[in-house]
Amino acid sequence: MEKYSYIEKYFEGTLSSEEEIIFQNLLAEDNDFAMAFEYEKNVKKAITLNERKALKQKLQSFEKSKKSYKWLYIAASFAVLLGFFIWTIFLNTNYDSLYNEYYQTYPNTIAPTVRGENNTDLKSDAFYAYDSGDYKEAIVLFSEIYTKDGDDYALFYKALSLMETQKYQEALTTLNLHDYTKENTFTPFFRWYAALTNLKLKNKKDATQLLEKLTQTDNPQKEAATRLLSELQ
């Protein structure tokens, strides 16, 4: 069984006792697996909140409709005129809605955020800015690190900081600088956030291709990519 399948089975509540032991060991010993689990947990939490909000809105709408039943006939008349317009809207992908549903701020998994006498290097400062929500400063510092050392983490967190400041085209350009042939720890996350950025920019074809790539291998973003891809098709 692919190791990330244990995360899917955990949320489905179908882990056997033996699989539960393997799952807990992976959480304790495999950093990538633990990161993937926390990310998926945050995604599911966001989806649940969105569903609760939608349900609340539906119930409120239903209560209002009961109080204004006398206007039903008038509303039905207008529905004929508005039908084509509404049909066109629902046929189109709601890119912003999907982006907001699936986007989660990626955590700092590289460096501690506490500043002190021994933590005044450029890397610590960059992550301190990122964790503090000072994304403009983070962009500057991660850019400096990447120019100096060419480290993938600096490129990745620079792109994330650009996404947080809604500079999506620049973020996509930054994400595309990654050498996807390396297939290192960050590669699935580069693909995932590049897919989300393309989604935000309404580049459905490019987003779909990236998501399809994620569904073809065992990686932390496979389940989320499969779910999002199904909503795009």
N, C-alpha and C positions, 0 to 999 in steps of 0.2 A: 504493500500500500504506500502511495506517495505520502510523505510526512505531513504535508499541508492538508491532506484529506482529514487528518485527525481534528483540525480546527473546524472544518465543515461539520463533521460528525458530532463534535462537542456542542455546537450551537443547535444542531438538530436533536440533541439529547439521545443519540444512538450509540454512544461509546460503550463497548463491553467493559467488564472489570479489568481484563488484560490490556485493552486499548487505553483505558483511563490511566493505567500505570505508565504506559509508553508516553502518553500525552503529557503527564506531569513531569516525566524525565526530560522530555524535549523542552518544556517550558523552563526547566531549571538549568539545562546544559547547553541549549542551542539558542544563541542570541538572536539570530535571524528569525527563528521560529517564534520566539517570545515577542519580537517586534511585530511580526505579522499578526499574531494573536491580539495584541493590544490595538493595532490599527483596525482589525476587523471588528473588534468589540466596540470601538468608537463609531465606526460606520453604522453598525447595527443599532447603536444607541440613537444616532442621528435620524436613522430611518424610522425608528419607533416614535421619536418625538414628532417627526413630520406626519406620521400616520395618525397620531393622537390629535394633532392640530387639525388635520383634514377632517377627522371624524367629528370633532367639536364644531367645526364650521358647518358641516352637513346637518348636524342636529340643530344648530341655531337657525340654519336656513329652513329646515323643516318646521320649526316652531313658528317662524315668521309666516311661512306659507299657510299654516292653519289659520292664522289670524287674518290673513288677507285673501281668503278663499274666494271672495266675491269678485276679485280681479282676475280670476283664472281664465275666464272667457276672453277677456281683453288680451291677456298674455298669450293665449293660444293663437289669436289672430296675428299678433306681431311675430310669433314663432315662424309662421310661414314665410314672412318677409326676411327674417334673419337667418333662416335655415342654411342657406348656401354659405353665408359668411361664417357661421359657426362651424359648419362642416369643413371649410377650408382651414380654419384655425387648428382644429383637432387633428387634421391630417399631417400638419407640420410638426416637426420635433420641437419640443420645448427645451431648447438647449440650456437656458439659464436654470430652469428648474432641475434638470438632471445634474448639472454641474454642482449646484448647491446641495443636492441630495448626497452626492458621492465625495465631494471635496472635504478633506479633513486636513488641518494644519499638521504637517509632519513633525514629530517630536525631535528634540536634540538627542541623538544617540551617540554622539562623538565626544563631547567635552563637557566638563562640569560648568555650572553657571555662576559659581560663587567667586567673586573677585577677592583677591587678597595679595599679599606681598609676593607669593609664589605663582600667582595666576594673572600676570599682567602682559602675557604674550599676545600676539596678534590673533591667534586662534581662539583663545579664551575670550578676548574682547569681542570677536565676531559672534561667537555663540551667546555671549552675554547680551549683545544687542538683539539677536534673533529671539532669545527667550523672553526678553523684556518687551518685545513688540516694536522695537525701533528698527523696522525693516529697511528704512532708507540708509541708516548707518550700516546695517548688516550687509547690504548690497555692496557698499564701498569696500568694506573690510574683506568680504569673501572674494570680491574681484581682485583685490590686492594679493590675497593668498594664492588664488588660481594663477595669476600672472607670474608670481614668484615661483611656485612649486608645481603647478599643474595638477593639483590633487582633485580627484573626482568629488570628494565631499564638499569642497569649496564651490565647485561648479553647480552641484546639486542644490545646496542651500542658498546660493545666489539666486537660482531660478525660482525656488520656493518663495524667497523674499520678494521677488518681482511679482509673483502671483498674488502675494498678500497685499501688494500695493496696486493691484489691478493693471499692471503693465504686462498684459498677456502675450502680446506679440513678441516683446523683448524676452519674456520668460521662455517662450517656445524656441526662439533663436538660441538661447542659452542651453536649453535642454538638448537641442539638436547637435551641440558641440561634443556631446558624449560619444565615445567610441563604443557603439553597441556590439561590436564583435568581441569585446572583452568578456562580457557576461559575468561581471563581478557582482558583489553584494548589492550595489546600488542600481544595477542595470534594470531589474524589474520595476523599481520605483521611478527611474527616469522614464521608462515607457508609460507607466501608469499616469504620471503627472503630465507627460506630453500628450497623452490621449485626452485627459481632462482639459488641458489648455486648448487643444484643437476643438474640443466640444464647445468650449466657451466662445471660441472664434468662429463657430459654425462650420468648421471643416470636418464634416461628417465622415467623408471617405477616409481621411488620414486618421481620424480617431478610431474608426472601425478597424483599420489595418493594424494599428498598434494593439488594440484590444484582442484581436484575433491571435496575434503573436503571443500575447500573455496567456491565452487559453491553451496554447499548444505545448507548454512545458510546465514542469513542477516548480512553482514559485509562489511567494507570499501573496501576490495579487491575482492569482488565477481565479479564485471564486468571485471576487468583486468584479473582475473583468468579464467573466461569463455572465454575471447578472446584468451588468450595464449593457453589454453587447445585445442581450436579448431584448432590452428596452429600446435599443436603437433600430432593431430590425423590424 
